[in-house]
Amino acid sequence: MNRIERLVGRLASFFNGIAAAAVVGMMALTCLDVVLRFFRHPIPGTYEIVGMLGAVFVSFSLARTSVDHGHIAVDFLVQRFPKRLQHAVEAINAGICALLFTVLGRQCLLYSRDLKASGEVSMTLQMPIHPFVLGIAIGCAMLSVVLYVHCASWSLKTFRTPV
């Protein structure tokens, strides 16, 4: 199980690198646009590009955040349970979240396919939108993989913990 967790962790780190590059791109584009506005030559479509890069940033950073357990968790009640029950609650929670993000990723994939078929583009730059929705689907799929691995790991801990 540790080998699978390490592999998923490395893959999540790769996705996080893409998210970091999106943040750098957002920052550079915004700064450049502000400077060029001073000289009366703004970059057209900056708002659109920053918004789409924001979608890439959020969706691609979810998996690494989940690997690091960086999400907010309110577990003051669960901490009072016996260890075995705590592990079971974590496994159930991870499983439910994994199913949710699997459905979300699938729906984004279908929506991306519909956007591509209809030829939907952004208003200012006439840039296709479907690759960014596909990116959200990929980010959700990666988060699902991480959560399924968490579910399996917590399930194993549940059965290995003495009563």
C-alpha positions, -999 to +999 in steps of 0.1 A: +000+000+000+029+024+008+042+020-028+008+030-042+006+059-018+040+072-029+032+068-066-001+087-061+018+113-040+043+119-068+016+122-094-003+147-072+030+167-068+033+168-106-003+181-109+006+206-081+035+218-102+011+226-131-011+245-106+019+264-094+028+273-130-008+285-135-004+308-105+029+322-118+012+328-152-018+345-135+006+368-115+028+376-145+000+383-168-018+405-142+014+425-134+022+429-171-013+441-178-012+467-150+022+480-162+009+482-198-023+499-188-001+527-174+012+531-210-023+528-224-017+494-240-036+468-219-035+432-228-068+421-243-085+392-227-065+393-194-096+388-174-105+357-194-071+341-193-067+347-155-101+332-149-092+301-169-058+298-153-076+300-120-097+270-129-065+251-137-049+262-105-078+252-082-085+218-099-049+207-102-039+217-066-067+196-050-050+163-051-017+174-035-037+193-008-056+161-001-024+140+001-010+165+026-043+165+046-043+203+040-081+207+039-100+221+069-114+193+091-136+197+121-130+165+140-134+174+177-162+148+180-144+120+161-112+125+182-132+112+212-140+079+194-119+048+198-090+045+172-107+018+152-139+039+149-119+069+139-102+050+111-136+037+100-151+072+099-120+085+079-124+056+054-162+062+049-155+100+045-128+094+020-150+069+001-180+093-001-158+122-012-141+100-038-175+090-053-185+127-053-154+138-072-157+109-096-192+120-105-181+156-107-151+147-129-173+126-152-199+154-156-171+179-164-158+155-190-192+153-206-196+190-204-162+195-220-172+172-249-204+192-254-185+225-254-161+211-280-190+198-302-208+232-300-176+252-307-180+273-275-153+300-272-145+329-249-160+363-256-129+385-261-102+362-274-124+336-291-104+309-273-119+274-269-133+268-234-134+230-235-097+224-227-101+242-194-132+223-184-114+191-194-086+203-171-111+205-143-123+170-151-087+157-149-081+175-116-112+159-101-102+125-114-068+129-098-084+139-065-107+109-068-077+086-071-061+101-040-093+097-021-098+061-032-063+054-020-070+072+013-102+051+017-083+018+011-056+029+035-080+039+063-100+007+057-068-014+062-060+006+094-095+000+106-091-038+104-056-039+117-063-018+148-070-039+179-104-036+194 
